[in-house]
């Protein structure tokens, strides 16, 4: 860890976007820890999440593993890109179970990432959470997803406020993608127009810039990632 130029944890580090972030920071000679239900072999250390644990049990287990890995060190950044998608309106047979799943994937992970940041982020470090542009308004066809992502937006703004418990001068921001260009999205939406999908490398590079104090947004920003004709713009809400 001592030769690394910086240190970052990627929560959801085994997913498509998380793996892109691990690759990006490793390529820059950073130490990278992954937090996920499965290990990412490319990471320097892995924190394994037990999906059977309660919210509190997950936090306790994850914080203990992080402490064991970091010893007395702190990290420069925490990137939470854990999440998932499920649809359904209020009359859907899986309405509540899908909503619960969305809450676990997006809200549990984001609050635990905030807890890690409160304990292990350096002053001036950054925490990135993942919301969704769709959740800025009603999402009747995917109510649970919209609720969970709207909660992440609220969490972002709370964490950026005074007395939030995060280190001094830290940056908290949320990315609000529309559709990310992942292998799963290509599989399930084979006929879609991918020129409006945001490349994973663009997002990983955005986090890299923040780690270098470049193009950092205002604290508490909700950043829409709008891709058109294969060009992506970052537009604050």
C-alpha positions as CSV (number, residue, x, y, z in Angstrom):
1,X,0.0,0.0,0.0
2,X,2.9,2.3,0.8
3,X,4.1,2.7,-2.9
4,X,0.6,3.6,-4.2
5,X,0.0,7.1,-5.3
6,X,-3.5,7.1,-3.7
7,X,-6.1,4.8,-2.2
8,X,-9.7,4.3,-3.2
9,X,-12.5,1.9,-2.3
10,X,-15.0,0.9,-5.0
11,X,-18.3,-0.3,-3.5
12,X,-19.9,-2.6,-6.2
13,X,-16.4,-3.3,-7.5
14,X,-17.3,-6.5,-9.2
15,X,-20.1,-5.1,-11.3
16,X,-19.6,-3.6,-14.8
17,X,-19.1,0.0,-13.8
18,X,-17.2,-1.0,-10.6
19,X,-14.8,-3.1,-12.6
20,X,-14.2,-0.2,-15.0
21,X,-13.3,2.0,-11.9
22,X,-11.0,-0.6,-10.4
23,X,-9.2,-0.9,-13.8
24,X,-8.9,2.8,-14.2
25,X,-7.4,3.5,-10.8
26,X,-5.1,0.5,-10.9
27,X,-3.7,1.7,-14.2
28,X,-2.8,5.0,-12.5
29,X,-0.8,3.1,-9.8
30,X,-3.4,3.6,-7.1
31,X,-4.2,1.1,-4.4
32,X,-7.8,-0.2,-5.0
33,X,-10.1,-2.0,-2.6
34,X,-13.3,-3.6,-3.8
35,X,-16.5,-4.1,-1.8
36,X,-18.9,-6.6,-3.3
37,X,-20.6,-9.9,-2.8
38,X,-17.9,-11.5,-5.0
39,X,-14.2,-10.7,-5.1
40,X,-12.7,-8.7,-8.0
41,X,-9.3,-10.4,-8.7
42,X,-7.9,-7.1,-10.1
43,X,-8.3,-5.3,-6.8
44,X,-5.6,-5.1,-4.1
45,X,-8.0,-6.1,-1.4
46,X,-11.5,-7.4,-1.3
47,X,-14.3,-6.8,1.3
48,X,-17.0,-9.4,0.9
49,X,-20.6,-8.4,1.5
50,X,-22.9,-11.1,2.9
51,X,-26.3,-10.8,1.2
52,X,-28.0,-12.7,4.0
53,X,-27.0,-10.1,6.6
54,X,-29.4,-7.4,7.8
55,X,-28.5,-3.8,7.0
56,X,-26.8,-3.3,10.4
57,X,-25.0,-6.6,10.2
58,X,-23.7,-5.7,6.7
59,X,-22.3,-2.4,8.0
60,X,-20.7,-4.0,11.1
61,X,-19.0,-6.7,8.9
62,X,-17.9,-4.3,6.2
63,X,-16.4,-1.7,8.6
64,X,-14.5,-4.5,10.4
65,X,-13.1,-5.8,7.2
66,X,-12.1,-2.3,6.0
67,X,-10.4,-1.6,9.4
68,X,-8.5,-4.9,9.1
69,X,-7.3,-4.0,5.6
70,X,-6.4,-0.3,6.1
71,X,-5.0,-0.6,9.7
72,X,-4.5,3.1,10.6
73,X,-4.5,4.4,7.0
74,X,-7.2,6.5,5.3
75,X,-8.4,6.6,1.7
76,X,-8.6,9.4,-0.8
77,X,-11.9,8.3,-2.3
78,X,-14.9,6.0,-2.0
79,X,-16.9,5.3,-5.1
80,X,-20.3,3.6,-4.6
81,X,-21.6,2.2,-7.8
82,X,-23.5,-0.7,-6.3
83,X,-27.1,-1.0,-7.5
84,X,-29.4,-2.8,-9.8
85,X,-32.7,-2.4,-11.6
86,X,-36.2,-3.9,-11.2
87,X,-39.5,-2.7,-12.6
88,X,-43.1,-2.8,-11.5
89,X,-46.0,-0.5,-10.6
90,X,-48.2,-0.7,-7.5
91,X,-50.3,-3.5,-8.9
92,X,-47.3,-5.7,-9.9
93,X,-47.2,-9.1,-8.1
94,X,-43.6,-8.4,-7.1
95,X,-44.1,-4.8,-6.1
96,X,-42.9,-5.1,-2.5
97,X,-40.2,-7.6,-3.1
98,X,-38.8,-5.6,-6.0
99,X,-38.9,-2.4,-3.9
100,X,-37.1,-4.1,-1.1
101,X,-34.4,-5.4,-3.5
102,X,-33.9,-1.9,-4.9
103,X,-33.7,-0.5,-1.3
104,X,-31.0,-3.1,-0.4
105,X,-29.0,-2.6,-3.6
106,X,-29.0,1.2,-3.7
107,X,-29.8,2.6,-0.2
108,X,-28.1,0.1,2.0
109,X,-24.9,0.3,-0.1
110,X,-24.9,4.1,-0.2
111,X,-25.5,4.5,3.6
112,X,-22.7,2.0,4.4
113,X,-20.4,3.8,1.9
114,X,-21.2,7.0,3.9
115,X,-20.4,5.2,7.1
116,X,-17.0,4.1,5.7
117,X,-16.4,7.7,4.6
118,X,-17.1,9.0,8.0
119,X,-14.5,6.7,9.5
120,X,-11.9,6.3,6.8
121,X,-12.0,9.1,4.2
122,X,-9.2,11.7,4.3
123,X,-9.9,15.3,4.7
124,X,-10.5,16.7,1.2
125,X,-11.3,13.2,-0.1
126,X,-14.4,12.4,-2.2
127,X,-17.4,10.1,-1.9
128,X,-19.4,9.4,-5.0
129,X,-22.9,7.8,-4.9
130,X,-25.1,6.6,-7.7
131,X,-28.6,8.0,-8.3
132,X,-30.6,8.1,-11.5
133,X,-31.9,10.8,-13.7
134,X,-35.3,9.0,-13.9
135,X,-35.8,9.5,-10.2
136,X,-35.9,13.3,-10.5
137,X,-39.6,12.7,-11.3
138,X,-42.2,10.0,-11.0
139,X,-41.3,6.5,-12.1
140,X,-44.7,4.6,-12.3
141,X,-43.3,1.7,-14.2
142,X,-40.4,1.1,-11.7
143,X,-41.6,2.6,-8.4
144,X,-39.2,0.8,-6.1
145,X,-36.2,1.8,-8.3
146,X,-37.3,5.4,-8.4
147,X,-37.9,5.5,-4.6
148,X,-34.5,4.1,-3.8
149,X,-32.6,6.4,-6.2
150,X,-34.5,9.4,-4.9
151,X,-33.4,8.4,-1.4
152,X,-29.7,8.4,-2.6
153,X,-30.2,11.9,-4.0
154,X,-31.5,13.1,-0.6
155,X,-28.6,11.3,1.2
156,X,-26.1,13.0,-1.1
157,X,-27.4,16.4,-0.2
158,X,-27.6,15.6,3.5
159,X,-24.0,14.3,3.5
160,X,-22.8,17.5,1.8
161,X,-24.4,19.7,4.5
162,X,-22.7,21.0,7.6
163,X,-22.4,18.6,10.6
164,X,-23.0,15.5,8.4
165,X,-20.2,13.6,10.1
166,X,-18.0,13.5,7.0
167,X,-14.4,14.8,7.1
168,X,-13.7,18.5,6.5
169,X,-13.5,19.7,2.9
170,X,-14.7,16.3,1.6
171,X,-16.7,16.2,-1.6
172,X,-19.9,14.3,-1.9
173,X,-21.6,14.0,-5.3
174,X,-24.0,11.7,-7.0
175,X,-24.0,10.7,-10.7
176,X,-27.4,10.4,-12.3
177,X,-27.0,8.3,-15.4
178,X,-29.8,7.5,-17.9
179,X,-28.5,4.2,-19.4
180,X,-24.9,2.9,-18.9
181,X,-23.3,1.0,-21.7
182,X,-22.9,-2.3,-19.9
183,X,-22.8,-5.9,-21.3
184,X,-26.1,-6.7,-19.5
185,X,-27.9,-3.7,-21.0
186,X,-26.6,-4.7,-24.4
187,X,-27.9,-8.2,-23.9
188,X,-31.4,-7.2,-22.7
189,X,-31.8,-4.2,-25.0
190,X,-30.2,-5.5,-28.1
191,X,-32.2,-3.3,-30.5
192,X,-31.7,0.0,-28.5
193,X,-29.9,3.1,-29.8
194,X,-26.6,2.8,-27.9
195,X,-25.5,6.3,-29.1
196,X,-27.4,7.6,-26.1
197,X,-25.8,5.2,-23.6
198,X,-23.0,6.5,-21.3
199,X,-19.7,4.6,-21.7
200,X,-18.3,3.1,-18.5
201,X,-14.8,4.6,-19.2
202,X,-16.3,8.1,-19.2
203,X,-17.7,7.6,-15.7
204,X,-14.5,6.0,-14.4
205,X,-12.5,8.9,-15.9
206,X,-14.8,11.4,-14.2
207,X,-14.0,9.8,-10.8
208,X,-10.3,9.9,-11.7
209,X,-10.4,13.6,-12.4
210,X,-12.1,14.2,-9.0
211,X,-9.3,12.3,-7.3
212,X,-6.9,14.7,-8.9
213,X,-8.9,17.7,-7.8
214,X,-9.9,18.4,-11.4
215,X,-13.4,19.3,-12.6
216,X,-14.7,18.7,-9.1
217,X,-18.4,19.7,-8.9
218,X,-20.0,21.7,-6.1
219,X,-20.4,19.7,-2.9
220,X,-23.8,17.9,-2.9
221,X,-24.2,18.0,-6.6
222,X,-26.6,15.7,-8.4
223,X,-24.9,15.2,-11.8
224,X,-27.0,14.1,-14.8
225,X,-24.9,12.1,-17.3
226,X,-26.5,12.9,-20.6
227,X,-25.2,11.1,-23.7
228,X,-26.3,12.0,-27.2
229,X,-24.6,10.9,-30.5
230,X,-21.9,9.2,-28.4
231,X,-21.0,12.4,-26.6
232,X,-21.6,12.7,-22.9
233,X,-22.2,15.9,-20.9
234,X,-22.3,16.3,-17.1
235,X,-25.2,18.5,-16.3
236,X,-25.9,19.4,-12.6
237,X,-29.5,19.3,-11.5
